[in-house]
Amino acid sequence: MPSNLFPLGALPARFRRPRVLIVGCGDVGLRAATALGAARRRGPRLLALTSSPPRVPLLRERGIQPLAGDLDAPATLRRLSGLATHVLHLAPPAADAAVWWRDFRTVALLRALSTRTPPRALVYGSTTGVYGDCGGAWVRETRAVAPATPRAVRRVDAERAVRHFGRTSGARAGILRIPGIYASDREGGTPRARLARGTPVLAAEDDVYTNHIHADDLARACVAALWRGRPQRVVNVCDHTALRLGDYMDFTADLYGLPRPPRIARAEAERALPTTLLSFMGESRRLDNARLARELRVPLLYPTVAEGLRAGMQG
């Protein structure tokens, strides 16, 4: 039978394999590549966008084909058109003083992906900061967004662009809302340095709930969403921990044999602490992760932050 009746079968073998493009291939992207089986020939072919020539050898070493391109230079993204069957977008928005509420990086990427055959699936790594302050309430994905910081507003803009892309292109577009990422083998992946500096936390009466996910579990969730995620679906990617920030820091201090951080009232914190740190202390929520287990079917390697940190100590 003529091969042109089956176009996919007529392609070279390297194009018949699923092709996964990772945009923003930092620590979590590399872990996702490992979970995808970068070193296995039978796994998907892995590609990564990079604007950093020194990073090219590392990507190749991990079994990932580097593609030169810069999200801040849309003309460099043309080669991405029709290239990948699946896209994992983990790149953060850039802060633009003039148009601070927009994520032009995501817009540029989606335009490039739209010019030819779109990917079958696109997964975007957003932030749980889009919910804003929820007063410690349990938060499901159906809760209306209420971003309170410029970076969270830009994430909402990106989410809207991703959803629009999914509706207009037919791609199965999904959004992962991600809280604090930790891992002992991740740069800045534990609060050890902060504890060593003696940075204070809020007094118990002013404290906020915080949420966590181990970097390895996040990577596995990204992979699951690429293959099993539902169209236009949002998923909270977090573990089962429900700890206030001060209690988390106390536990970590005890684990590392460091002094517990001092507790101060919110009014004093507003005078003494940097704005960035205060922004995390101004939002309190507990995330419902039922969709992560029920829909993405991701069994957590580290169901709680206590288990993840203890495992890091043993490793």
Sine and cosine of phi, psi and omega as CSV:
sin_phi,cos_phi,sin_psi,cos_psi,sin_omega,cos_omega
0.00,0.00,0.68,-0.73,-0.05,-1.00
-0.86,0.51,0.69,-0.72,-0.04,-1.00
-0.93,0.38,-0.34,0.94,-0.03,-1.00
-0.95,0.30,-0.15,0.99,0.12,-0.99
-0.98,0.21,-0.28,0.96,0.02,-1.00
-0.77,-0.64,0.99,0.17,-0.12,-0.99
-0.82,0.57,-0.62,0.79,-0.04,-1.00
-0.91,0.41,-0.63,0.78,0.01,-1.00
-0.93,0.37,-0.39,0.92,-0.02,-1.00
-0.99,0.15,-0.19,0.98,-0.04,-1.00
-0.97,0.23,0.41,-0.91,0.14,-0.99
-0.84,0.54,0.44,-0.90,-0.09,-1.00
-0.83,0.55,-0.59,0.81,-0.06,-1.00
-0.91,0.42,-0.37,0.93,0.02,-1.00
-1.00,-0.08,-0.24,0.97,0.06,-1.00
-0.98,0.18,-0.43,0.90,0.09,-1.00
-0.93,0.36,0.57,-0.82,0.14,-0.99
-0.84,0.55,0.60,-0.80,-0.02,-1.00
-0.87,-0.49,0.90,-0.44,-0.05,-1.00
-0.97,-0.26,0.85,-0.53,0.07,-1.00
-0.98,-0.18,0.83,-0.56,0.06,-1.00
-0.97,-0.24,0.86,-0.52,0.02,-1.00
-0.94,-0.34,0.89,-0.46,-0.15,-0.99
1.00,0.02,0.82,0.58,-0.12,-0.99
-1.00,0.03,0.93,0.37,0.09,-1.00
-1.00,-0.02,-0.62,-0.79,-0.06,-1.00
-0.86,0.51,-0.77,0.64,-0.04,-1.00
-0.93,0.37,-0.62,0.79,0.03,-1.00
-0.87,0.49,-0.66,0.75,0.04,-1.00
-0.91,0.41,-0.62,0.79,0.05,-1.00
-0.92,0.40,-0.63,0.78,0.06,-1.00
-0.90,0.44,-0.63,0.78,0.04,-1.00
-0.88,0.47,-0.65,0.76,0.05,-1.00
-0.89,0.45,-0.69,0.73,0.01,-1.00
-0.91,0.42,-0.51,0.86,0.04,-1.00
-0.97,0.24,-0.21,0.98,0.02,-1.00
1.00,0.06,0.78,0.62,-0.06,-1.00
-0.85,0.53,-0.51,0.86,-0.07,-1.00
-1.00,0.03,-0.10,1.00,-0.05,-1.00
-0.99,-0.14,0.77,-0.64,-0.04,-1.00
-0.91,0.41,-0.48,0.88,-0.07,-1.00
-0.99,0.11,-0.15,0.99,0.04,-1.00
-0.98,0.22,0.00,-1.00,0.03,-1.00
-0.92,0.40,0.43,-0.90,0.10,-0.99
-0.97,0.23,0.75,-0.66,-0.10,-0.99
-0.95,-0.31,0.72,-0.69,0.03,-1.00
-0.79,-0.61,0.49,-0.87,0.05,-1.00
-0.62,-0.78,0.74,-0.67,0.09,-1.00
-0.98,0.20,0.73,-0.68,0.04,-1.00
-0.57,-0.82,0.61,-0.79,0.10,-1.00
-0.95,-0.32,0.17,0.99,-0.08,-1.00
-0.88,-0.47,0.97,-0.22,0.02,-1.00
-0.81,0.58,-0.61,0.79,0.01,-1.00
-0.89,0.45,-0.30,0.95,-0.02,-1.00
-0.99,0.11,-0.26,0.97,-0.07,-1.00
-0.84,0.55,-0.74,0.67,-0.01,-1.00
-0.86,0.51,-0.62,0.78,0.01,-1.00
-0.89,0.45,-0.71,0.70,0.00,-1.00
-0.87,0.49,-0.71,0.71,0.01,-1.00
-0.90,0.45,-0.62,0.78,0.03,-1.00
-0.88,0.48,-0.53,0.85,0.00,-1.00
-1.00,0.06,0.10,0.99,0.01,-1.00
0.99,0.15,0.40,0.92,-0.04,-1.00
-0.91,-0.41,0.74,-0.67,0.05,-1.00
-0.99,0.13,0.89,-0.46,0.01,-1.00
-0.97,0.24,0.62,-0.78,0.08,-1.00
-0.84,-0.54,0.86,-0.50,0.00,-1.00
-0.95,0.32,0.78,-0.63,0.03,-1.00
0.01,-1.00,0.38,-0.92,-0.08,-1.00
-0.70,-0.71,0.85,-0.52,0.00,-1.00
-0.88,0.47,-0.37,0.93,0.04,-1.00
-1.00,0.03,0.01,1.00,0.05,-1.00
-0.75,-0.66,0.99,0.13,-0.14,-0.99
-0.79,0.61,-0.52,0.85,-0.01,-1.00
-0.88,0.47,-0.42,0.91,-0.02,-1.00
-0.98,0.18,-0.07,1.00,-0.08,-1.00
-0.99,-0.14,0.00,1.00,-0.11,-0.99
-0.86,0.51,-0.56,0.83,-0.05,-1.00
-0.93,0.37,-0.22,0.97,0.01,-1.00
-0.96,0.26,-0.29,0.96,-0.07,-1.00
-0.87,0.49,0.84,-0.54,0.06,-1.00
0.93,0.36,0.20,0.98,-0.12,-0.99
-1.00,0.08,-0.63,0.77,-0.13,-0.99
-0.93,-0.37,0.54,-0.84,0.12,-0.99
-1.00,0.03,-0.42,0.91,0.01,-1.00
-0.67,-0.75,0.63,-0.78,-0.02,-1.00
-0.78,-0.63,0.78,-0.62,0.11,-0.99
-0.94,-0.34,0.93,-0.38,-0.10,-1.00
-0.96,-0.27,0.96,-0.28,-0.04,-1.00
-0.89,-0.46,0.15,0.99,-0.06,-1.00
-0.98,0.21,0.73,-0.68,0.03,-1.00
-0.97,0.23,0.38,-0.92,0.09,-1.00
-0.92,0.39,0.43,-0.90,0.13,-0.99
-1.00,-0.06,0.59,-0.81,0.05,-1.00
-0.98,0.19,0.83,-0.56,0.03,-1.00
-0.88,-0.47,0.92,-0.40,-0.08,-1.00
-0.86,0.50,-0.56,0.83,-0.07,-1.00
-0.98,0.21,-0.67,0.75,-0.03,-1.00
-0.80,-0.60,0.95,0.32,-0.20,-0.98
-0.94,0.35,-0.29,0.96,-0.08,-1.00
-1.00,-0.04,-0.02,1.00,-0.06,-1.00
-0.96,-0.28,0.50,-0.87,0.14,-0.99
-0.93,-0.37,1.00,0.02,-0.05,-1.00
-0.95,0.32,-0.35,0.94,0.05,-1.00
-0.91,0.42,-0.73,0.68,0.02,-1.00
-0.90,0.43,-0.65,0.76,0.04,-1.00
-0.86,0.51,-0.70,0.71,-0.01,-1.00
-0.90,0.45,-0.67,0.74,0.01,-1.00
-0.89,0.46,-0.73,0.68,-0.06,-1.00
-0.92,0.39,-0.56,0.83,0.08,-1.00
-0.90,0.44,-0.67,0.74,0.02,-1.00
-0.90,0.44,-0.65,0.76,-0.01,-1.00
-0.94,0.33,-0.32,0.95,-0.09,-1.00
-1.00,0.03,-0.22,0.98,-0.16,-0.99
-0.96,0.27,-0.38,0.93,0.09,-1.00
-0.74,-0.68,-0.48,-0.88,0.00,-1.00
-0.86,0.51,0.86,-0.51,-0.02,-1.00
-0.96,0.29,0.30,-0.96,0.06,-1.00
-0.92,0.39,0.37,-0.93,0.07,-1.00
-0.94,0.35,-0.58,0.82,-0.05,-1.00
-0.61,-0.79,0.59,-0.81,0.10,-0.99
-0.70,-0.72,0.78,-0.62,0.03,-1.00
-0.89,-0.46,0.78,-0.63,-0.01,-1.00
-0.93,-0.38,0.77,-0.63,0.06,-1.00
-1.00,0.00,0.97,-0.23,-0.01,-1.00
-0.99,-0.16,-0.37,-0.93,-0.03,-1.00
-0.72,-0.69,0.50,-0.87,0.08,-1.00
-0.96,0.28,-0.12,0.99,0.09,-1.00
-0.89,0.46,-0.28,0.96,0.01,-1.00
-0.91,0.41,-0.33,0.94,0.01,-1.00
-0.97,0.24,-0.37,0.93,-0.09,-1.00
0.94,0.34,-0.30,-0.95,0.00,-1.00
-0.98,0.20,0.80,-0.60,-0.01,-1.00
-0.91,-0.41,0.22,0.98,0.06,-1.00
0.89,0.46,0.46,0.89,0.01,-1.00
0.99,0.13,0.07,1.00,-0.03,-1.00
-0.95,0.30,0.37,-0.93,0.14,-0.99
-0.96,0.29,0.69,-0.73,-0.15,-0.99
-0.84,-0.54,0.86,-0.51,0.13,-0.99
-0.99,-0.14,0.21,-0.98,-0.05,-1.00
-0.92,0.38,-0.29,0.96,-0.01,-1.00
-0.99,0.16,-0.14,0.99,0.01,-1.00
-0.92,0.40,0.66,-0.75,0.02,-1.00
-0.90,0.44,0.62,-0.78,0.03,-1.00
-0.96,0.29,0.52,-0.85,0.02,-1.00
-0.51,-0.86,0.90,0.44,-0.09,-1.00
-0.89,0.45,0.68,-0.74,-0.06,-1.00
-0.90,-0.43,-0.03,1.00,0.02,-1.00
-0.80,-0.61,0.42,-0.91,0.02,-1.00
-0.84,0.55,-0.65,0.76,-0.02,-1.00
-0.91,0.41,-0.58,0.81,0.05,-1.00
-0.94,0.33,-0.58,0.82,0.06,-1.00
-0.89,0.46,-0.66,0.75,0.04,-1.00
-0.90,0.43,-0.57,0.82,0.05,-1.00
-0.92,0.40,-0.64,0.77,0.06,-1.00
-0.89,0.46,-0.65,0.76,0.06,-1.00
-0.87,0.50,-0.68,0.74,0.02,-1.00
-0.90,0.43,-0.68,0.74,0.01,-1.00
-0.87,0.50,-0.68,0.73,0.01,-1.00
-0.89,0.45,-0.65,0.76,0.01,-1.00
-0.90,0.43,-0.65,0.76,0.00,-1.00
-0.90,0.43,-0.68,0.73,0.01,-1.00
-0.90,0.44,-0.67,0.74,0.04,-1.00
-0.89,0.46,-0.66,0.75,0.04,-1.00
-0.86,0.52,-0.70,0.72,0.01,-1.00
-0.89,0.46,-0.68,0.74,-0.02,-1.00
-0.92,0.39,-0.63,0.77,-0.12,-0.99
-1.00,0.03,-0.43,0.90,-0.07,-1.00
-0.99,-0.15,-0.35,0.94,-0.10,-1.00
1.00,0.05,-0.03,1.00,0.05,-1.00
-0.94,0.35,0.54,-0.84,0.06,-1.00
-0.99,0.14,0.99,-0.11,-0.10,-1.00
-0.99,-0.12,0.75,-0.66,0.02,-1.00
-0.73,-0.68,0.38,-0.92,-0.04,-1.00
-0.79,-0.61,0.79,-0.61,0.10,-0.99
-0.97,-0.26,0.84,-0.54,0.05,-1.00
-0.99,-0.13,0.86,-0.51,-0.24,-0.97
-0.90,-0.43,0.75,-0.66,0.08,-1.00
-1.00,-0.01,-0.51,-0.86,0.00,-1.00
-0.93,0.38,0.80,-0.61,-0.01,-1.00
-0.99,-0.10,0.75,-0.67,0.02,-1.00
-0.72,-0.69,0.36,-0.93,0.13,-0.99
0.02,-1.00,0.65,-0.76,-0.04,-1.00
-0.92,0.40,-0.44,0.90,0.00,-1.00
-0.99,-0.16,0.39,0.92,0.03,-1.00
-0.92,-0.40,0.67,-0.74,0.00,-1.00
-0.88,0.48,0.83,-0.56,-0.05,-1.00
0.92,0.39,0.37,0.93,-0.13,-0.99
-1.00,0.09,0.00,1.00,0.11,-0.99
-0.68,-0.74,0.30,-0.95,0.01,-1.00
-1.00,0.10,0.32,0.95,-0.06,-1.00
-0.83,0.55,-0.73,0.68,-0.04,-1.00
-0.90,0.44,-0.64,0.77,0.02,-1.00
-0.90,0.43,-0.64,0.77,0.05,-1.00
-0.91,0.42,-0.65,0.76,-0.01,-1.00
-0.89,0.45,-0.51,0.86,0.03,-1.00
-0.98,0.19,-0.25,0.97,-0.02,-1.00
0.97,0.26,0.45,0.89,0.01,-1.00
-0.90,0.44,0.80,-0.60,-0.06,-1.00
-0.95,0.31,0.30,-0.95,0.12,-0.99
-0.83,-0.55,0.14,-0.99,-0.07,-1.00
-0.96,0.28,0.51,-0.86,0.12,-0.99
-0.88,0.47,0.42,-0.91,-0.12,-0.99
-0.81,0.59,-0.65,0.76,-0.05,-1.00
-0.94,0.34,-0.31,0.95,0.00,-1.00
-0.95,-0.32,-0.03,1.00,-0.19,-0.98
-0.95,0.32,0.32,-0.95,-0.07,-1.00
-0.84,-0.55,0.45,-0.89,0.12,-0.99
-0.97,0.22,0.61,-0.79,0.03,-1.00
-0.80,-0.60,0.37,-0.93,-0.10,-1.00
-0.77,-0.64,0.45,-0.89,-0.16,-0.99
-0.61,-0.79,0.36,-0.93,0.19,-0.98
-0.49,-0.87,0.71,-0.70,0.07,-1.00
-0.95,0.32,0.59,-0.81,-0.06,-1.00
-0.85,0.52,-0.58,0.81,0.02,-1.00
-0.93,0.37,-0.63,0.78,0.04,-1.00
-0.93,0.37,-0.59,0.81,0.06,-1.00
-0.89,0.46,-0.70,0.71,0.01,-1.00
-0.86,0.50,-0.66,0.75,0.01,-1.00
-0.92,0.39,-0.57,0.82,0.06,-1.00
-0.92,0.40,-0.62,0.78,0.04,-1.00
-0.87,0.49,-0.70,0.72,0.00,-1.00
-0.91,0.42,-0.70,0.72,0.01,-1.00
-0.88,0.48,-0.64,0.77,-0.01,-1.00
-0.91,0.41,-0.57,0.82,0.03,-1.00
-0.88,0.48,-0.59,0.81,-0.10,-1.00
-0.97,-0.22,-0.51,0.86,-0.13,-0.99
-0.87,-0.49,-0.11,0.99,-0.06,-1.00
-0.89,0.46,0.56,-0.83,0.04,-1.00
-0.99,0.12,0.47,-0.88,0.00,-1.00
-0.89,0.46,0.66,-0.75,0.08,-1.00
0.85,0.52,0.49,0.87,-0.10,-0.99
-0.98,-0.22,0.63,-0.77,0.11,-0.99
-0.96,-0.28,0.67,-0.74,0.02,-1.00
-0.73,-0.69,0.79,-0.62,0.16,-0.99
-0.97,0.25,0.83,-0.56,0.00,-1.00
-0.95,-0.32,1.00,-0.07,-0.02,-1.00
-0.53,-0.85,0.27,-0.96,0.04,-1.00
-1.00,0.04,-0.24,-0.97,-0.09,-1.00
-1.00,-0.05,0.12,0.99,-0.05,-1.00
-0.95,0.31,0.68,-0.73,0.12,-0.99
-0.75,-0.66,0.99,0.17,-0.06,-1.00
-0.86,-0.51,0.58,-0.81,0.19,-0.98
-0.97,0.25,0.42,-0.91,-0.10,-1.00
-0.85,0.53,-0.70,0.71,-0.01,-1.00
-0.89,0.46,-0.65,0.76,0.02,-1.00
-0.91,0.41,-0.61,0.79,0.06,-1.00
-0.89,0.46,-0.69,0.72,0.00,-1.00
-0.93,0.37,-0.60,0.80,0.06,-1.00
-0.89,0.45,-0.71,0.70,0.02,-1.00
-0.86,0.50,-0.71,0.70,-0.04,-1.00
-0.91,0.42,-0.65,0.76,0.04,-1.00
-0.87,0.50,-0.71,0.70,0.02,-1.00
-0.89,0.46,-0.64,0.77,-0.02,-1.00
-0.89,0.45,-0.65,0.76,-0.05,-1.00
-1.00,-0.01,-0.03,1.00,-0.02,-1.00
0.94,0.34,0.54,0.84,0.00,-1.00
-0.94,-0.35,0.36,-0.93,0.05,-1.00
-0.89,0.46,0.61,-0.80,0.10,-1.00
-0.92,0.40,0.56,-0.83,-0.04,-1.00
-0.94,0.33,0.50,-0.86,0.06,-1.00
-0.92,0.39,0.48,-0.88,0.03,-1.00
-0.96,-0.26,0.72,-0.69,0.02,-1.00
-0.72,-0.69,0.39,-0.92,0.03,-1.00
-0.94,0.33,0.38,-0.93,-0.02,-1.00
-0.86,0.51,-0.64,0.77,-0.02,-1.00
-0.87,0.49,-0.64,0.76,0.03,-1.00
-0.94,0.33,-0.61,0.79,0.02,-1.00
-0.88,0.48,-0.63,0.78,-0.01,-1.00
-0.91,0.42,-0.42,0.91,0.05,-1.00
-1.00,0.05,-0.51,0.86,-0.20,-0.98
-0.98,-0.21,-0.42,0.91,-0.15,-0.99
-0.97,-0.24,0.46,-0.89,0.02,-1.00
-0.92,0.40,0.43,-0.90,-0.08,-1.00
-0.86,0.52,-0.65,0.76,-0.03,-1.00
-0.87,0.49,-0.71,0.70,0.01,-1.00
-0.92,0.40,-0.63,0.78,0.01,-1.00
-0.89,0.46,-0.55,0.84,-0.02,-1.00
-0.88,0.47,-0.57,0.82,0.04,-1.00
-0.96,0.26,-0.43,0.90,0.02,-1.00
-1.00,0.08,-0.07,1.00,-0.04,-1.00
-0.99,-0.14,0.01,1.00,-0.05,-1.00
-0.78,-0.63,0.76,-0.65,-0.05,-1.00
-0.77,-0.64,0.81,-0.58,0.03,-1.00
-0.34,-0.94,0.40,-0.92,0.11,-0.99
-0.85,-0.52,0.82,-0.58,-0.16,-0.99
-1.00,-0.04,0.72,-0.70,0.13,-0.99
-0.99,0.11,0.82,-0.58,-0.05,-1.00
-0.92,-0.40,0.44,0.90,-0.05,-1.00
-0.88,0.48,-0.62,0.79,-0.01,-1.00
-0.90,0.43,-0.57,0.82,0.01,-1.00
-0.85,0.52,-0.68,0.74,-0.02,-1.00
-0.99,0.16,-0.67,0.74,-0.14,-0.99
-0.98,0.20,-0.67,0.75,-0.10,-1.00
-0.99,-0.11,-0.73,0.68,0.01,-1.00
-0.99,0.11,-0.29,0.96,0.06,-1.00
0.82,0.57,0.78,0.63,0.00,-1.00
-0.97,-0.24,0.96,-0.28,0.12,-0.99
-0.98,0.22,0.84,-0.54,-0.09,-1.00
-0.95,0.32,0.74,-0.67,0.13,-0.99
-0.93,0.36,-0.54,0.84,-0.04,-1.00
-0.77,-0.64,1.00,0.06,-0.09,-1.00
-0.89,0.46,-0.41,0.91,0.05,-1.00
-0.73,-0.69,0.38,-0.93,0.01,-1.00
-0.91,0.42,-0.49,0.87,0.04,-1.00
-0.89,0.46,-0.69,0.73,0.01,-1.00
-0.92,0.40,-0.64,0.77,-0.01,-1.00
-0.91,0.40,-0.67,0.74,0.00,-1.00
-0.94,0.34,-0.62,0.78,0.02,-1.00
-0.91,0.42,-0.64,0.77,0.03,-1.00
-0.89,0.46,-0.60,0.80,0.05,-1.00
-0.90,0.43,-0.57,0.82,0.04,-1.00
-0.92,0.38,-0.60,0.80,-0.02,-1.00
-0.96,0.28,-0.53,0.85,-0.03,-1.00
-0.97,0.26,0.00,0.00,0.00,0.00
